[in-house]
């Protein structure tokens, strides 16, 4: 019996959010080894703290823009640690 897999189709906004999440974790790789855990926890917390309905596109787009601005700050080489 063959395993049947179905491919999930994501909307453009979903793909953008997934790519942004990945970009956040790629940026964490550039941080000092001893602080990466705190950055990872921070990113996960930021993504989970908002209960936004999937159809609330304006809220999702707003949070995505806000997150991108925040990432620009945290990507700076001057930022070595984060405290949550």
Secondary structure, DSSP 8 states (H G I E B T S, - for coil): -----------HHHHHHHHHHHHHHHHHTTS-GGGHHHHHHHHHHHHHS----TT-HHHHHHHHHHHHHHHHHHTSTT------
